[in-house]
Amino acid sequence: MTQRGIATDLIHHPFRAPAGWDAVPVPVMKASTVLFKDTAELHAPRPRDGISYRYGLPGTPTTYTLAARIATLEHAEHCVLTPSGVSAVTLTSMAFLQPGDEVLLPDNVYGQNRYVTAGLLSRLGITHRFYDPLDAAAFEAMLSERTKLVWLEAAGSITLEFPDLIGLIRACRARGVLTAIDDTWGGGLAFNSFEVAPALAPGLGADIAMHALTKFPSGGADLLMGAVCTRDLALHRRLVEMHEFLGYGLGQNDVEMVLRGLPSIALRYRAQDAATRVLARWMQGRPEVARVLHPAMENSPGHAFWRQVSPDAAGCLFSVVFKPEYEQRRVDAFVDALRCFGIGYSWAGPMSLVVPYDLSRSRSLGLPWTPEEGGQLVRFAIGLEDVEDLRADIEQALSRLS
């Protein structure tokens, strides 16, 4: 046999691991090139179905395993993964909208969805309008022949209004309008996106569920990823087609990390939910606070709709509206004085986070409180620290407001 160089022998090594290996972790399959056994297999048509192997970009066995598990988490049949939450938003809108169409968004929609819609989609000739997610009658009157997609968000970004999901979806279903829900807050656990209230409205649900896996599924605040799920094969095929057009790919080590985080998602969600409710109720009684925004609080907008859909789960977020006399400078000093909270975006990781928000540029229809009720807003994302430590930290920081 001809003597070959060591590099050739290492690349073309004949050893193949024996079959029969099984373990708890999912094996991590990394590849750009996928090898074919011969030219006949290379030339054979392969469906663009989101589960076939042609190249590493559409997916590997590791990717498809995670997609299947996320579909189960979301009560769906099909799932495609994307590199981030915002890329999942973009994929959904691009797959189902074309020039001349209209998309409707709740006024409290995730900021990057607003940005993509007003920026990218507008350039492509797709128009948009914002609606009040608490007023299904006014929303239904907005639907037109041009409306091809409606985004839903439960609960709303930052201000956490819980929408009238039954009324909104029912109106869309009657007009044949596609619905996509951002289920990141619910984590696939708070309610079933595809059957939002089985006891009140059997069979009523969204057509598509988008999920930022960056949050609860990961749980580690160490990666970016998104998913788009559906029960409808025809919708899934359109998503797969657009997924390939956009060239979305994922790092397999990130996929591995989400697979590792999934088994504890229900435990983490419940723990963070419980701690969040304790702190939200306590903050409501503070003299500095005008209002606490959290779906489980009776005076929070959309509380009755939350009780219809998700009475046992309320996520890890709450926002505080301070009384009008506390101007931005003083509220910023409060935020800076916190020691157990990191100042930063996102949520559902181990560390609690806090961000003061100026909503003047991210609302078109107004805020869920009047100027007389309150002024500056601060959003808290509760992590896994001891709840009493978080309460003590907030209490000491509140002294900076005086």
C-alpha positions as CSV (number, residue, x, y, z in Angstrom):
1,M,0.0,0.0,0.0
2,T,1.3,3.5,-0.9
3,Q,2.7,5.4,2.1
4,R,0.4,8.3,2.8
5,G,1.1,11.4,4.8
6,I,-0.1,11.7,8.4
7,A,-2.5,14.5,7.5
8,T,-4.2,12.3,4.9
9,D,-4.4,9.4,7.3
10,L,-5.9,11.5,10.0
11,I,-8.5,13.0,7.7
12,H,-9.4,9.7,6.0
13,H,-9.1,7.4,9.0
14,P,-11.0,4.2,8.6
15,F,-12.2,3.8,12.2
16,R,-15.9,4.2,12.8
17,A,-17.3,4.1,16.3
18,P,-19.3,0.9,16.9
19,A,-23.1,1.1,17.0
20,G,-25.0,0.7,20.2
21,W,-24.0,3.8,22.1
22,D,-26.8,5.5,24.1
23,A,-26.6,8.1,26.8
24,V,-28.7,10.8,28.5
25,P,-27.1,13.7,26.5
26,V,-27.9,14.1,22.9
27,P,-24.7,13.7,20.7
28,V,-23.4,16.9,19.2
29,M,-23.2,16.5,15.4
30,K,-21.2,19.4,13.9
31,A,-20.9,19.7,10.1
32,S,-21.0,22.1,7.2
33,T,-20.4,19.4,4.5
34,V,-22.7,16.4,4.7
35,L,-21.2,13.3,3.0
36,F,-23.1,11.1,0.5
37,K,-22.2,7.4,0.1
38,D,-22.1,7.6,-3.7
39,T,-23.1,9.8,-6.7
40,A,-26.4,8.1,-7.0
41,E,-27.3,9.3,-3.5
42,L,-25.9,12.7,-4.3
43,H,-28.1,13.1,-7.4
44,A,-31.2,11.7,-5.8
45,P,-33.8,14.4,-5.1
46,R,-34.1,15.4,-1.5
47,P,-37.1,17.2,-0.1
48,R,-36.8,20.6,1.4
49,D,-38.8,19.4,4.4
50,G,-36.7,20.6,7.4
51,I,-35.6,17.1,8.3
52,S,-33.5,15.8,5.4
53,Y,-29.7,16.0,5.2
54,R,-28.1,17.9,2.3
55,Y,-25.8,20.3,4.0
56,G,-25.1,21.4,7.5
57,L,-27.0,24.7,7.3
58,P,-30.6,23.3,7.3
59,G,-29.7,21.1,10.2
60,T,-27.9,18.1,11.8
61,P,-29.2,15.3,13.9
62,T,-28.6,17.5,17.0
63,T,-30.6,20.4,15.5
64,Y,-33.5,18.2,14.5
65,T,-33.6,16.6,17.9
66,L,-33.9,20.1,19.6
67,A,-36.5,21.1,17.1
68,A,-38.6,18.1,17.9
69,R,-38.4,18.8,21.6
70,I,-39.3,22.4,21.2
71,A,-42.3,21.3,19.1
72,T,-43.4,19.2,22.0
73,L,-42.9,22.0,24.5
74,E,-45.1,24.3,22.3
75,H,-47.8,21.6,21.8
76,A,-47.0,21.8,18.0
77,E,-46.2,19.3,15.3
78,H,-43.4,21.1,13.4
79,C,-40.6,23.4,14.4
80,V,-37.8,25.3,12.7
81,L,-34.9,26.8,14.7
82,T,-33.3,30.2,14.1
83,P,-30.2,32.0,15.4
84,S,-32.2,34.4,17.7
85,G,-35.6,35.5,18.8
86,V,-35.7,38.4,16.4
87,S,-34.7,36.2,13.5
88,A,-37.7,34.0,14.3
89,V,-39.9,37.1,14.1
90,T,-38.3,38.0,10.8
91,L,-38.7,34.5,9.4
92,T,-42.4,34.4,10.3
93,S,-43.2,37.8,8.7
94,M,-41.1,37.2,5.6
95,A,-42.7,33.7,5.1
96,F,-46.3,34.9,5.0
97,L,-46.2,38.5,3.8
98,Q,-45.6,40.1,0.4
99,P,-45.7,43.5,-1.1
100,G,-49.2,45.0,-0.8
101,D,-50.1,43.0,2.3
102,E,-50.8,44.4,5.8
103,V,-49.7,43.1,9.2
104,L,-51.3,44.2,12.5
105,L,-49.3,44.3,15.7
106,P,-50.3,45.0,19.3
107,D,-49.1,48.3,20.5
108,N,-47.1,46.6,23.3
109,V,-45.3,44.4,20.8
110,Y,-41.7,43.3,21.4
111,G,-39.5,46.3,20.3
112,Q,-37.5,44.4,17.7
113,N,-40.7,43.2,16.0
114,R,-41.8,46.8,15.8
115,Y,-38.4,47.7,14.4
116,V,-38.3,44.9,11.8
117,T,-41.9,45.7,10.7
118,A,-41.5,49.5,10.4
119,G,-38.0,49.2,8.9
120,L,-37.5,46.1,6.8
121,L,-41.1,45.2,5.9
122,S,-42.0,48.8,5.0
123,R,-39.1,48.8,2.5
124,L,-40.6,45.7,0.9
125,G,-44.0,47.4,0.4
126,I,-45.7,45.7,3.4
127,T,-47.8,48.1,5.5
128,H,-48.6,47.8,9.2
129,R,-50.9,49.2,11.9
130,F,-51.0,48.9,15.7
131,Y,-54.0,47.8,17.7
132,D,-55.1,47.8,21.3
133,P,-54.8,44.1,22.5
134,L,-57.4,44.7,25.2
135,D,-60.1,45.8,22.7
136,A,-61.1,42.9,20.5
137,A,-64.1,44.8,19.0
138,A,-62.0,47.7,17.8
139,F,-59.4,45.2,16.6
140,E,-62.0,43.3,14.5
141,A,-63.1,46.5,12.8
142,M,-59.5,47.1,11.7
143,L,-59.3,43.8,9.8
144,S,-59.4,44.2,6.0
145,E,-58.8,42.3,2.8
146,R,-55.2,43.4,2.9
147,T,-54.6,42.0,6.4
148,K,-52.6,38.8,6.0
149,L,-50.9,38.4,9.4
150,V,-51.7,39.4,12.9
151,W,-49.0,39.3,15.7
152,L,-50.2,38.5,19.2
153,E,-48.1,38.9,22.4
154,A,-49.0,37.5,25.8
155,A,-48.1,39.2,27.9
156,G,-47.2,42.5,26.2
157,S,-43.6,43.6,26.1
158,I,-42.5,45.8,29.1
159,T,-45.9,46.9,30.2
160,L,-47.2,43.3,30.4
161,E,-50.9,43.9,29.4
162,F,-52.5,40.5,28.9
163,P,-54.4,40.5,25.6
164,D,-57.9,39.3,24.9
165,L,-56.6,36.2,23.1
166,I,-59.9,34.6,22.7
167,G,-61.5,37.7,21.2
168,L,-58.5,38.5,19.0
169,I,-58.0,35.0,17.6
170,R,-61.8,34.5,17.1
171,A,-61.9,37.6,15.0
172,C,-59.0,36.5,12.9
173,R,-60.4,33.0,12.5
174,A,-63.7,34.4,11.2
175,R,-61.9,36.4,8.6
176,G,-59.3,33.8,7.6
177,V,-56.4,35.9,8.8
178,L,-53.2,34.1,9.9
179,T,-52.1,34.6,13.6
180,A,-48.7,34.3,15.0
181,I,-48.1,34.5,18.8
182,D,-44.9,35.5,20.6
183,D,-44.9,32.8,23.3
184,T,-41.5,33.7,24.9
185,W,-43.1,35.1,28.1
186,G,-45.2,31.9,28.5
187,G,-42.2,29.6,27.7
188,G,-44.5,27.0,26.3
189,L,-45.7,26.3,29.8
190,A,-48.1,29.1,30.8
191,F,-50.7,28.1,28.2
192,N,-51.1,26.2,24.9
193,S,-50.7,28.7,22.0
194,F,-52.7,26.4,19.7
195,E,-55.6,25.9,22.2
196,V,-55.5,29.0,24.3
197,A,-58.6,28.3,26.5
198,P,-60.0,24.8,25.9
199,A,-62.7,25.2,28.5
200,L,-64.0,28.5,27.1
201,A,-63.2,28.2,23.4
202,P,-62.5,24.7,22.4
203,G,-60.1,24.4,19.4
204,L,-59.3,28.1,19.3
205,G,-55.7,29.0,19.0
206,A,-53.0,30.7,17.0
207,D,-51.7,29.3,13.8
208,I,-48.0,29.9,14.6
209,A,-46.0,30.1,17.8
210,M,-42.7,32.0,17.9
211,H,-40.4,31.5,20.8
212,A,-37.1,33.1,21.8
213,L,-35.2,30.1,23.1
214,T,-32.6,32.6,24.5
215,K,-34.9,33.0,27.5
216,F,-36.5,30.1,29.4
217,P,-35.4,27.1,27.3
218,S,-31.8,28.1,27.6
219,G,-32.0,29.4,31.2
220,G,-28.3,30.3,31.2
221,A,-28.1,33.8,29.7
222,D,-25.3,32.5,27.5
223,L,-26.7,32.1,24.0
224,L,-29.1,33.4,21.4
225,M,-31.7,31.2,19.6
226,G,-35.3,31.2,18.3
227,A,-38.0,28.9,17.1
228,V,-41.1,29.0,15.0
229,C,-43.7,26.2,15.6
230,T,-46.9,25.2,13.9
231,R,-49.3,22.3,13.7
232,D,-50.0,22.9,10.0
233,L,-47.8,21.2,7.5
234,A,-48.4,23.7,4.7
235,L,-47.4,26.6,7.0
236,H,-44.4,24.6,8.1
237,R,-43.3,24.1,4.5
238,R,-43.4,27.9,3.8
239,L,-41.4,28.5,6.9
240,V,-38.8,25.9,5.8
241,E,-38.6,27.5,2.4
242,M,-38.0,31.0,3.8
243,H,-35.6,29.6,6.4
244,E,-33.5,28.3,3.5
245,F,-33.8,31.6,1.6
246,L,-32.5,33.5,4.6
247,G,-29.6,31.1,5.2
248,Y,-30.3,30.7,8.9
249,G,-27.9,28.4,10.7
250,L,-27.0,27.5,14.3
251,G,-23.9,26.7,16.2
252,Q,-24.3,23.1,17.5
253,N,-22.7,23.9,20.8
254,D,-25.5,26.4,21.4
255,V,-28.0,23.7,20.4
256,E,-26.4,21.4,22.9
257,M,-26.8,24.1,25.7
258,V,-30.5,24.4,25.0
259,L,-30.9,20.7,25.0
260,R,-29.2,20.6,28.4
261,G,-31.4,23.4,29.8
262,L,-34.8,22.0,28.7
263,P,-35.2,19.3,31.4
264,S,-35.2,21.9,34.1
265,I,-37.4,24.5,32.4
266,A,-40.6,23.7,34.3
267,L,-38.8,23.8,37.6
268,R,-37.1,27.1,36.8
269,Y,-40.3,28.7,35.5
270,R,-42.3,27.8,38.6
271,A,-39.5,29.0,40.9
272,Q,-39.1,32.4,39.1
273,D,-42.9,32.8,38.8
274,A,-43.4,32.3,42.5
275,A,-40.6,34.7,43.4
276,T,-41.9,37.3,41.0
277,R,-45.4,37.3,42.5
278,V,-44.0,37.8,46.0
279,L,-42.0,40.8,44.9
280,A,-44.7,42.3,42.7
281,R,-47.2,42.1,45.6
282,W,-44.8,43.7,48.0
283,M,-43.9,46.5,45.6
284,Q,-47.6,47.3,45.1
285,G,-47.7,48.3,48.8
286,R,-44.6,50.6,48.6
287,P,-45.4,54.3,49.1
288,E,-43.1,55.2,46.1
289,V,-45.1,53.1,43.7
290,A,-48.1,54.2,41.6
291,R,-48.8,50.9,39.9
292,V,-47.3,47.4,39.5
293,L,-47.8,45.9,36.1
294,H,-48.0,42.1,36.3
295,P,-50.8,39.9,34.9
296,A,-51.6,38.3,38.2
297,M,-52.2,41.6,39.9
298,E,-55.9,42.5,39.8
299,N,-55.4,46.1,38.8
300,S,-53.0,45.2,36.0
301,P,-54.4,45.7,32.5
302,G,-55.8,42.5,31.0
303,H,-55.9,40.6,34.4
304,A,-59.3,39.1,33.5
305,F,-58.0,37.9,30.2
306,W,-55.0,36.3,32.0
307,R,-57.3,34.4,34.3
308,Q,-59.1,33.0,31.2
309,V,-55.9,31.7,29.6
310,S,-53.1,31.4,32.1
311,P,-54.3,31.5,35.8
312,D,-51.6,29.3,37.1
313,A,-48.5,30.9,35.4
314,A,-47.3,34.4,35.2
315,G,-43.7,34.4,34.1
316,C,-40.7,36.1,35.7
317,L,-41.4,39.8,34.8
318,F,-43.0,42.7,36.5
319,S,-42.8,46.4,35.9
320,V,-43.1,49.2,38.4
321,V,-44.5,52.7,37.6
322,F,-43.2,55.2,40.1
323,K,-45.3,58.1,41.3
324,P,-45.0,61.3,39.2
325,E,-42.8,63.1,41.7
326,Y,-39.9,60.7,41.1
327,E,-38.3,62.0,37.9
328,Q,-35.9,60.0,35.8
329,R,-32.7,61.1,37.6
330,R,-34.0,59.8,40.9
331,V,-35.3,56.5,39.4
332,D,-32.0,56.0,37.6
333,A,-30.2,56.4,40.9
334,F,-32.5,53.8,42.4
335,V,-31.6,51.4,39.6
336,D,-27.8,52.1,40.0
337,A,-28.1,51.4,43.7
338,L,-29.3,47.8,43.2
339,R,-26.7,45.1,43.9
340,C,-28.4,41.8,43.2
341,F,-29.8,43.0,39.9
342,G,-27.8,43.4,36.7
343,I,-28.6,46.3,34.5
344,G,-29.3,44.7,31.1
345,Y,-31.9,43.4,28.6
346,S,-33.4,39.9,28.4
347,W,-34.7,37.7,31.2
348,A,-35.2,34.1,32.5
349,G,-31.5,33.6,33.3
350,P,-30.1,32.9,36.8
351,M,-29.3,36.5,37.5
352,S,-32.1,39.0,38.2
353,L,-32.1,42.0,35.8
354,V,-33.5,45.5,35.8
355,V,-34.0,48.2,33.1
356,P,-35.6,51.7,33.3
357,Y,-37.6,52.3,30.1
358,D,-38.6,55.4,28.2
359,L,-41.7,54.2,26.3
360,S,-42.3,57.5,24.4
361,R,-40.9,56.1,21.2
362,S,-42.3,52.5,21.5
363,R,-46.1,53.2,21.9
364,S,-48.5,54.6,19.3
365,L,-51.7,54.3,21.3
366,G,-50.7,55.5,24.7
367,L,-49.7,53.9,28.0
368,P,-51.8,51.8,30.4
369,W,-51.7,54.5,33.0
370,T,-52.4,58.3,33.1
371,P,-49.8,61.0,34.0
372,E,-51.6,61.5,37.3
373,E,-51.2,57.8,38.2
374,G,-47.4,57.6,37.6
375,G,-44.3,58.5,35.6
376,Q,-41.1,56.5,35.2
377,L,-41.2,52.8,34.6
378,V,-38.7,50.1,35.6
379,R,-38.9,46.5,34.5
380,F,-37.7,43.7,36.8
381,A,-36.7,40.3,35.5
382,I,-36.5,37.9,38.5
383,G,-33.8,35.2,38.4
384,L,-33.0,32.4,40.8
385,E,-31.6,34.3,43.8
386,D,-33.2,34.0,47.2
387,V,-36.4,36.1,47.1
388,E,-35.6,37.7,50.5
389,D,-32.2,38.9,49.3
390,L,-33.9,40.5,46.3
391,R,-36.5,42.2,48.5
392,A,-33.8,43.6,50.8
393,D,-31.8,44.8,47.9
394,I,-34.8,46.7,46.4
395,E,-35.6,48.1,49.8
396,Q,-32.1,49.6,50.3
397,A,-32.1,51.0,46.8
398,L,-35.4,52.7,47.3
399,S,-33.8,55.0,49.9
400,R,-32.1,56.7,46.9
401,L,-35.5,58.0,45.8
402,S,-35.9,60.2,48.9
